[in-house]
């Protein structure tokens, strides 16, 4: 959600903070601000809107201070405006706070603080943190201890950066539920909510655990755990290239990331297929354990949930284990029936999605084994899982996920094949055939990307559409849900996805002349059924875009206005390739409408609040 960056060292803080915040724009935000020491005074400069407005405010005066914290806010409590923007100050102006997350008991704390004479200026839950820290600071006279005491009273999630006007050589960072890292430099140190913010300056970081508090000075960093004991931290070295977080000549990050899909799929599956067999290093699920599983739960949010829906089809068809898919934000609140006879597969691109993290903890509390599919090494979900299958997507900057989804599908395919092989549900020959085809998928996606102008032309004919429908059957229905979501996320066109057979149960009433229907039809066994569904909407004078395999293109062309083909492939693997043209379609629709493709309104990359 929001972005945090902090700096202390010998450089001027403002350029470092602004560079860091610009690297976090992909997370989504509606206001921004910084707090820094300037001429021994703690100043706060903040405003609603994009970073360019903050830059204009900062340009009015030359700020030479070398310590500061910065923030980009995605509104939760209180509308986006200058007052609700971070950082927030205590009444005396001694304490400045930036915060990601949600404080669940802020109303109770606010009532108490008001009895102590605190006057609140904003509608945010964050402002109470500044007042609460100052309350403890006035009581005990120690900045660090005051932060510790305040954190002990906060319920909910937080990542904090805190400055104190009386302590000009230190800032404090704290984390619970919301991600925060500490960057380690030479005579300078940093904090950030994500790695790209500080990658220009350092590759060595501490990953803060829940309830840890970091005391950050120019020359050193000390970390304490939730009991006030000094924590021994291991340095995590970031080994991916800084250029992976840059556009490299592409107009948008999303297009760059779609063009990276062949590499991502290749990297995710390549090292895990050896001589026609799956080898998932580090995931020790034995044949005996798999035979004892009564049910698998796949739990995720948004795009990752759609990947999980396809994972359900894959695992049930190949490994013959019952699978239930759950939206993470609903999972723990329905008191799921879980035991040690269940495996829970958690999917999260960031590894920090708060709903998904809490679902993981619910599963572990009920004795289930947890296997996670994540993209970020050292993330909270990865650390708390029993086993991890890392996708090799690299940093994904555009808010709308593209390459991470392909990587998740690839990982789920590996898992399904591995489980099926261990259980003896497929022969070694079948495993070898499917793994060989899986290794060819990157080349197929490259072929699809070469034909993207065909998708662009069709988008140019329909970008003024008010409503679009996606239909499919089986895995294509799950795939259509992701295609519909992409369109909504970045083009703001209303879109719905339906199982093809559901059209006649009400949805067809919405089809009229000119309505665009995107039809996924990559599953051979359901192809003729989809032809019938297309005829139903075509009879109501709908416009049709069909996505199918080349071998079926001629028949699809008889009824569709445009047919986008993918190379012929086993239907089990088709969704990995077939999602790319739908991503391209959403992208071109958004570009033609003049939308901000990489930073769509109201959305955030890493959702760290419930």
WORA-V219069 format. One line per field, one symbol per residue. ss: DSSP state (~ for helix, > for strand, _ for the rest). phi: phi as a letter, one per 20 degrees, with the letter a starting at -180 (. if undefined). psi: psi as a letter, one per 20 degrees, with the letter a starting at -180 (. if undefined). A space follows every 50 residues. Layout:
# WORA-V219069
ss=???
phi=???
psi=???
This chain:
# WORA-V219069
ss=__>>>>>>____~~~~~~~~~~~_~~~___>>>>>>>>__>>>>>>>>__ ~~~~~~~~________>>>>>>>______________>>_____>>>>>> __>__~~~~~~~~~~___________~~~~~~~~~~~~~~__~~~~~~~~ ~~~__>_>>>>>>>__>>>>>>>>>>>___>>>>____>>>>__~~~___ ___>>>>____>>>>>>___>>>>_____>_____>>____~~~~_____ __~~~~~~~_~~~~~~~~~~__>>__>>________~~~~~~__>>>>>> _~~~~~~~~~~~~~~~~~~___>>>>>~~~~~~~_______>>>>>>>__ ___~~~~~~~~~~~~___>>>>>>_____~~~~~__>>>>__________ __~~~~~~~~~~~~~~~~~~~~~____~~~~~~~~~~~~~~~~~~~~~~~ _~~~~~~~~~~~____>>>>>>__~~~~~~~~~~~~~~~~~__>>>>>>~ ~~~~~_~~~~_____>>>>>>__~~~~~~~~~~~~~~~____>>>>>>>~ ~~~~~~~____>>>>>____~~~~~~~~~~~~~~~~~~~~~~________ __________
phi=.fdcbbbbrdfffgfffffffffdgffnacbbaccbeblmdedccbafof gfffgfffffceddfdbaccbdddfcenffbffffefddfgeneddcdbd ocefdffffffffffenfdedddeffgfffffffgffffdmcgfffffff ffdedocbccccdcfecedbcdcbbbndfbcdedcdmbbbcaebggfcff dbddcdefegmecdedcfebcdddefdnefeedefdefdefgffdcflnf fcfffgfffeggffffffdgfddclmcecegndedfgffffefeadddca clgfffffffgggffffeeldfccecfgfdgfeelfecbfedddddcbff mcgfgffffgfffffemfeddddcddfnfffffeefbcdeedemfdegff fcfffgfffffffgffffffffemecfffffffffffffeggfffgffff dfffffffffecfefebcddcacmfffffffffffgffgddmefbcdcfg fegfepfffeecgnfecedebdegfdffffgfffffeffemfecddcbfg fdffffffcefbddddgfbgggeggfeffgffffffffffffemeeffcf fmdcfdedce
psi=drqqqqqpbirphghgghgghhijhiiprirrrqpqpoljqoqpprrqar hhhgggghihqopjqjprqrqppopfoprorggiqqqqqrhijhpppqpq apohkhgghggghhijjppphrjqhhhhgghgghghghgijogghggggg hiippbqqpqppqphinjjqrpqqpohpqpqppoaojqrrqqiqghhjhh hqipqpoprpjqppoorgirpppqaijjqppoqpppppjqphihjrhliq hqhggghgiigggggghhhgijooljqpnnpinmorggghhiphqppppr qcghghghhhhgggggggilppppqpphiigiijmqnqaijqppopppgh jjogghghgghgghhjjqqppqoriopjrggghiqhqpopqlhapogpgp pfhhghhgggghgggghgggghikiqrhghghghhghhiighhghggghh khhgggghhhijijqhpqqpqrqchhghhhhggggggggiijppqqqqph iigikghihiprpippppopmiogijghghgghhhghhhjkqqpoqorqh hjgghhihiqhqppqqqpqphhihhhhihghhggggghggghikqnghmq qiqqgookq.
